[in-house]
Amino acid sequence: MTRVDLNHFSRSSYLRFEAARGVLRSAGNTRLIAVDSSWLIGFVSALRFELGDASASVLRQCGVRYGSRLARRFEDELGTADSVGIRERTMAELDALIRDLWKGSGLGELVFRWEHASSGFFEVQLSDGIGEAYASEMSDLDPLAEGMLEGFLGQFAVGGLGCLQTAPGCGKGKFICGSEQVLEGVRRSREASRSHAEILAELLN
């Protein structure tokens, strides 16, 4: 049984440029498009101009849609690269491969904290994310990153999974992921401006 390297998505051979056609493809033959910071800033700025505060909800939904599509590509490409299904992998392998995908795709650095999974939730920390490009256009939260994590991780959860940002920052911050029942309390605590540490303590109480 073959297994891909845990740096599958960040290795230099993962990308293939077809110069004659001007096309960039992944090792799994997915056509890729590179988006620079100027495009991201323009996109977020246009949404803010047209929608005002409602732009956060639209950005979050964009993130959910992109995250779920990214999860399907993640599973398809790994399934093509080796004979090990996603659900046959250890948590350590999944942790490493998801972090490698995020980093290799230029989406930022992720750190997962699984130790509270038995309580129905886990933590994710993001740094150096794409939100740093448009931080000046947003408030303290990053709805696009929140949606991406929910859309991606929810594809592999039985019964659904959501994510809420609990420590501020665009392109950085901390998130709590869990069932809707867990997130109801997290949402109320966030609205009450409680810190990540306070929210965590409430969940573990």
C-alpha positions as CSV (number, residue, x, y, z in Angstrom):
1,M,0.0,0.0,0.0
2,T,1.5,3.3,-1.1
3,R,1.3,6.5,0.9
4,V,2.0,10.0,-0.3
5,D,4.6,12.2,1.4
6,L,3.1,14.4,4.0
7,N,4.5,17.5,2.1
8,H,2.5,16.4,-1.0
9,F,1.0,19.8,-1.7
10,S,4.1,22.0,-1.0
11,R,6.7,20.0,-2.9
12,S,8.1,21.7,-6.0
13,S,6.9,19.0,-8.4
14,Y,3.2,19.5,-7.3
15,L,2.8,22.4,-9.8
16,R,3.2,22.0,-13.5
17,F,3.2,25.0,-15.9
18,E,2.2,24.4,-19.5
19,A,4.0,27.3,-21.1
20,A,2.5,26.9,-24.5
21,R,-1.0,27.1,-23.2
22,G,-0.3,29.4,-20.3
23,V,-1.9,27.0,-17.9
24,L,-0.9,26.0,-14.4
25,R,-2.0,22.6,-13.2
26,S,-1.6,20.6,-10.0
27,A,-0.2,17.1,-9.8
28,G,-3.8,15.9,-9.8
29,N,-4.4,17.8,-13.1
30,T,-6.5,20.5,-11.6
31,R,-6.3,23.8,-13.4
32,L,-5.1,26.5,-11.0
33,I,-5.3,30.3,-11.0
34,A,-2.9,32.5,-9.0
35,V,-4.6,35.5,-7.4
36,D,-2.4,38.4,-6.1
37,S,-3.0,40.7,-3.1
38,S,-4.2,43.5,-5.3
39,W,-7.1,41.4,-6.6
40,L,-8.1,40.3,-3.1
41,I,-8.0,43.9,-1.9
42,G,-10.1,45.0,-4.8
43,F,-12.6,42.2,-4.4
44,V,-13.1,42.8,-0.7
45,S,-13.2,46.6,-1.2
46,A,-15.9,46.3,-3.8
47,L,-18.0,44.1,-1.6
48,R,-17.6,46.6,1.3
49,F,-18.6,49.5,-1.0
50,E,-21.7,47.8,-2.4
51,L,-22.9,45.9,0.7
52,G,-21.5,47.6,3.7
53,D,-21.6,45.4,6.9
54,A,-23.5,42.7,4.9
55,S,-20.3,42.0,3.0
56,A,-19.0,40.0,5.9
57,S,-21.8,37.4,5.4
58,V,-21.1,37.3,1.7
59,L,-17.4,36.8,2.3
60,R,-18.1,34.0,4.8
61,Q,-20.4,32.2,2.3
62,C,-17.7,32.5,-0.4
63,G,-15.3,30.9,2.0
64,V,-17.6,28.1,2.8
65,R,-18.1,27.3,-0.9
66,Y,-14.4,27.5,-1.7
67,G,-13.5,25.4,1.4
68,S,-15.9,22.6,0.4
69,R,-14.6,22.5,-3.2
70,L,-11.0,22.5,-1.9
71,A,-11.9,19.6,0.4
72,R,-13.2,17.6,-2.6
73,R,-10.1,18.3,-4.6
74,F,-7.9,17.4,-1.5
75,E,-9.7,14.0,-1.3
76,D,-9.7,13.4,-5.0
77,E,-6.0,14.2,-5.5
78,L,-4.8,12.2,-2.6
79,G,-7.0,9.3,-3.7
80,T,-5.4,9.5,-7.2
81,A,-1.8,9.8,-5.8
82,D,-2.0,6.7,-3.6
83,S,-4.3,3.8,-2.5
84,V,-5.1,5.1,1.0
85,G,-8.6,6.7,1.4
86,I,-9.0,9.8,3.5
87,R,-10.9,8.0,6.2
88,E,-8.3,5.3,6.4
89,R,-5.6,7.8,7.5
90,T,-4.5,8.5,11.0
91,M,-5.3,11.8,12.6
92,A,-1.6,12.7,12.6
93,E,-1.5,12.1,8.8
94,L,-4.6,14.2,8.2
95,D,-3.3,17.0,10.4
96,A,0.0,17.1,8.5
97,L,-1.7,16.9,5.0
98,I,-4.3,19.6,5.7
99,R,-1.6,21.9,7.1
100,D,0.6,21.2,4.0
101,L,-2.4,21.9,1.7
102,W,-3.0,25.3,3.4
103,K,0.6,26.3,3.3
104,G,1.3,25.0,-0.2
105,S,-1.8,26.8,-1.6
106,G,-0.6,30.1,0.0
107,L,-3.6,30.2,2.4
108,G,-1.5,30.4,5.5
109,E,-0.1,28.3,8.4
110,L,-2.6,26.2,10.4
111,V,-2.1,24.7,13.9
112,F,-4.7,22.2,15.1
113,R,-5.4,21.5,18.8
114,W,-7.3,18.3,19.0
115,E,-7.1,17.7,22.8
116,H,-10.7,18.8,23.4
117,A,-12.2,16.7,20.7
118,S,-13.8,14.4,23.3
119,S,-15.7,17.5,24.5
120,G,-17.2,18.1,21.1
121,F,-14.9,20.7,19.7
122,F,-11.3,21.5,18.6
123,E,-9.2,24.7,18.1
124,V,-7.5,26.0,15.0
125,Q,-4.9,28.7,14.9
126,L,-4.2,30.6,11.6
127,S,-1.2,32.8,10.8
128,D,0.2,34.4,7.7
129,G,-3.2,33.9,5.9
130,I,-4.5,35.7,2.9
131,G,-6.6,38.0,5.0
132,E,-3.5,40.0,5.9
133,A,-3.8,41.4,2.4
134,Y,-7.2,43.0,3.0
135,A,-7.0,43.6,6.8
136,S,-7.4,47.3,6.3
137,E,-10.8,46.8,4.6
138,M,-12.2,44.6,7.5
139,S,-13.0,44.7,11.2
140,D,-11.2,42.5,13.7
141,L,-12.6,39.3,12.2
142,D,-11.9,37.3,9.0
143,P,-15.2,35.9,7.7
144,L,-13.5,34.5,4.6
145,A,-11.1,32.4,6.6
146,E,-13.8,31.4,9.0
147,G,-16.0,30.2,6.1
148,M,-13.1,28.4,4.4
149,L,-12.3,26.4,7.5
150,E,-15.9,25.5,8.0
151,G,-16.5,24.5,4.4
152,F,-13.3,22.4,4.3
153,L,-13.4,20.6,7.6
154,G,-17.2,20.1,7.4
155,Q,-16.7,17.9,4.4
156,F,-15.1,15.3,6.7
157,A,-17.4,15.5,9.7
158,V,-20.3,13.2,10.4
159,G,-23.4,15.2,11.3
160,G,-22.0,18.6,10.2
161,L,-19.4,20.9,11.7
162,G,-19.1,24.7,12.0
163,C,-16.2,27.1,12.8
164,L,-16.3,30.5,14.5
165,Q,-13.4,32.9,15.0
166,T,-12.8,33.6,18.7
167,A,-9.5,35.6,18.6
168,P,-9.3,38.6,16.3
169,G,-7.2,39.2,13.3
170,C,-7.5,39.1,9.5
171,G,-5.2,36.4,8.1
172,K,-4.6,35.3,11.7
173,G,-6.5,34.4,14.8
174,K,-8.0,31.4,16.6
175,F,-11.1,29.5,15.7
176,I,-13.3,27.0,17.5
177,C,-14.8,24.2,15.4
178,G,-17.6,21.9,16.5
179,S,-21.3,21.0,16.3
180,E,-24.0,23.7,16.1
181,Q,-25.0,22.9,19.6
182,V,-21.5,23.8,20.8
183,L,-21.2,26.8,18.6
184,E,-24.5,28.3,19.9
185,G,-22.7,29.1,23.2
186,V,-19.6,30.2,21.4
187,R,-21.6,32.6,19.3
188,R,-23.3,34.1,22.4
189,S,-19.9,34.5,24.1
190,R,-18.3,36.1,21.1
191,E,-21.2,38.6,20.9
192,A,-20.5,39.4,24.5
193,S,-16.9,40.2,23.6
194,R,-15.4,37.4,25.6
195,S,-11.8,36.4,24.9
196,H,-10.8,33.1,23.3
197,A,-9.5,32.0,26.7
198,E,-12.7,32.9,28.4
199,I,-14.8,31.1,25.7
200,L,-12.6,28.0,26.0
201,A,-13.0,28.0,29.8
202,E,-16.8,28.1,29.4
203,L,-16.7,25.2,27.0
204,L,-14.7,23.1,29.4
205,N,-16.6,24.0,32.5
